[in-house]
């Protein structure tokens, strides 16, 4: 297949492009240096190729409290990105199937996180704008399918983890931030201060597992939303203790700052639909996945764990 991947130089995009190439596909990764997706016509340079798949991963966001601090910019920039990508798909690549990423934060945390509830209720306030731009992306998929018969797959991932994360200094998703803080405590004796009381709960899926599942679902499912998660969640304190065990750091030294932003208290996707479609899926065990991620962190110590100035 001929495949174009927006966000193809990012964390998920790099892993996806590598896997697609390994399977023999011709892949065009599109990063911010290749095309400014906030500008209409930015993808026209690729018009001459008739793509079989478009994977739309690009989004303007970061982890931590980024969404809380940049709601207006997130609305404007992500709406532009999604409108331009979908407009190009409809006008120039209607033969392609578009596979794109939703977000678990689009769900109302007071309801069951099943696919039928993706547009129901309200996301939490701190992530409201980003979550709603992702809902609007899904609305665009529905509209273009309804009017023009275009084919899509809308995947909603839980938090991804594993080697190969960003090393450019941007805010990190919670699990990478936990690893970074605990390793700095271990290596340099710095205080380890985690946000919240440690009881907020999160779900993780190993990056390579997610990519493998996504590619399998692409072959089985059209014009639907599908959650891709582990189906179980653990407390931040539990994750921290697993990391401490791996690096031989006393978890009793960790401090919890209950004044800091923590987001949703719980966020675990229902994976009943996924399990029915792919009953043979086996995910990387959490302890093993965390171990590989920690080892990668140490291999990138100069970038991720530099001594304090």
N, C-alpha and C positions, 0 to 999 in steps of 0.2 A: 504494500500500500504506500501511497504518498501521503505524508502526515505533516501538518503544521501545528506547532505547539506555542501558544502565547504563554508568556511566563516561562519559556523553555530553558532559561538560564538560572532559574530559582531553585529552591530546595527540592520541591516535588518535581518541577520540570526537568531538572538535570537527571534525576533517577528515572523518570518516565522515558525521556529521550534515549537514555542508555539501554533500557530494556527493549524499546521499540527497534532500535538499531540491531541489537543482539538477535532479534527475531526476523531480521532481514528487511525491515521497512526503510524507505527513504524518508528521512526526517529533516524538517526545517525548524529549528528552534528560534523563536522570536523573543529577544529580550529588549529591555528599554533602550539599549544602544542601537538596536536594529530598526525599531519603529516606536514612535511616540503614539501610543494607542489613544491618548486623549485628543488627538487630532484626526479629523475626518480625512479619509484617503490614505492614512499611514500604511495600510496593508496593500495598497494598489501595486506596489512593486512585485507582489507575488501573484498577480492576476494571471500570468501566462501559464501557471501550473494548475491543472485540475486536481485538487486534493480529494482523497477518499475520506480522510478524517481531519477534523480540526479539534484539537484539545485546547479549550480556553481556560487557562489557569491564572492569567494575569489579574491582579487586583492591587489597589493602592491601600495598603494597611500594614500594620506591624502588631506585635503582641503587647502584653502589659496594658498600661493605661493609655495607649496611643489612640484608640477609638474614642475614649473619653475626652481627649484633648483636641481632637481634630474632626469633629462631626460635620462641620460645614464643608471643609475640603474633601472629606470622604464622600459626601453626597455628590458634589460636583464632579470630582475626578473619576469616581467609579461609575457614575451614570454615563459619563462620556466614553469611558473605556468599553463598557458593555454595549452601549448603543452602537459605537463604531464597529466593534467586532461582529455583532449580530447583523448590522446593516451590510457589511462587506460579505458576510456569509450568504445572505439572501440575494444580494445583487450579483455577486461574482462567483460564488461557490455553492450554488444550491444543490449540487449533486453530492456534496460532502455531508457526512453525519457529524454533528457537533456534540462533543462530549465536554461538559463543563462542571465546575465545582460550585456547589452551594456551600452553606456553612451551618454547623450545628447551632450557632448562636441565633439563627433565624427562628428557631422554635421558641414558643412560649414555654418557659421552664415550669409553669404550673400545669401543663398538660403532658400527656404521654408523648414521647419524642418518636412518633411513628410518621411515616411518609405522608399520610393523609392529613396530618396536622401542620404541614410546613407553612401554610398560609393562614393558619388559624391563631387567633389571639395576638398577643404583643410580645416581642422580644424584651429582654431586660433593658432598662433605661441606659445603662452605660455603654451598651453595644448596639443601641437602637438604630442609629443611622447606617452603620455598616451592614447590619442584619437586613435592613429594609432595602438597601441597594442589591443585596443578593436575592431577596424576594422579587424585586423588579426584574432581575436577570431571568429568573424562572418564569415570570409573567411574559417576558419577551419570547422565551422558548415556546410557551403555550400559544402565543399569538401567531408566531411565524409558522408553527406547525398547522394551526387551524386554517390560516388563509392560504399559505403557499405549499403546504404538504411537506415541509422540511422535517428532517429526522434528527432527533437529539437523544442524548442520555444525560440526566441530571443526577450527579453523584454528590452525596452529602457526607463528608468525612468527619470522623472524630479527630482529635489532635494527633498529628503524626510525629514520630520520633525515630531516631536512628542516626548513624554517621552521615556526614556531609552537610550539616546545617550551615547557616550563614556565618561568615567570619568577618563581616564588614562593620561590626559595631552596632547594628540595629538592635532594638529591644527583642528579647528572646521569649518564646513560649515557655510556660511555667517549668516544664521538665528540664529544659536546657539551662534555665536560670537556676534551678535547684542544683544541678550538677556543677555549674560554674561556681556558685557560692560555697558549696561544700568542699570542692576541690581547692578553692582559695583558702578556706579555713584549714584544710589539711596541709597545704604546701607552705602557706605564709603566716598561719596563725591568726588570720583575720576573723573578726566576729561573723558568725553565720546568722543573719537575720532574715526570716522568711515572712512574707506578707500574710496577714490573717492569723487565725488561731490554729491552722493546720488541719482543721476538720472539713474544710471544703473539699469536694470530691471531683475527680476527673477521670476520663477514659482515654486510653492511648492505643494507637495501632502502629506497629512497626512499618516504616516507610516501604521497604521492599514487599511486605505482605500487601499493603494497600495497592501498590502498582500492579502486582500480579492479579489481585482480585478485580481491579478496575478493568484490566484488559480482558479478563474472562467475561465480565458482565457486558462489555462492549459487544461481544459476539452473541450474547443471549438476549439482550434487552434493548428495546427501542421505545422512545417517547414516554419514558417513565422516570420517576424519582426513586433513588435507592440509597438508603443509609449504608455506609461502610464503617463499621466500628467493631469493637471487641465485645460489646454487650455486657460489660461489667466495668465498674469504676472503683477507685480506691481513694483514700484520703491523701492529702498532700503530705501529712505526717508519715503515712505508710511508704510513699515514694521516697521521702527523705531518708527513712530508716534503711530501705533497700540500698540506696546510694551509699550511705554511711558504712554499711556492712561490706560493700564491694571495695571501698577505699580505706577501710579501717579507721573510721573517724567516729568519735563518741557522739551519738545522737542527742545525749543529754546536754551538750554544749549549744545546741541550736536554740535561738531566741525567736519568738513569734511576736510580730508587731500587729496588733489588732486594729490599729488606726489606719492601716494602708488598704488600698483597693484590692479586692479579691474577685470581682466579677460574680458569676452565678455560684451559688452554694453547691449545686449538683448539676452535672451535665452528662447524661449517658444515653446514647442512641439505642432505640429498639432495632434489633437486627433479625427480627423474625422473617422478614421478606428475603434478606440476604441468605439466611440459613436454609430457607426453602429452595432457593435457586441454586445454591452451591453448598450442599450438605457436607461435602468432603473437605471444606476449608479448615486448615489447621494453622493457627497464628503462632508466631514466635513467642515463647514464654517470656513474661515480663522481666524476670531476673536476667535472662540471657540477653534480651534486647537492650536493657539498661547497661549491662556489662560491656557490650559492643559499643554503645554510645559513649560511655565513659572512656573506654580505651581510645576511641577516636578523638575525644576532647584532649586527652593527654598527648596524642600524636600531633595535635595542632596547638600545643601549649604556647608557642611564641605569639600566636594571634589571639587565642581565646583566654589565656591565663598568664599574661605578662605580669611581672612584679609591679607593685605599686610604685608610682614615681616618687 
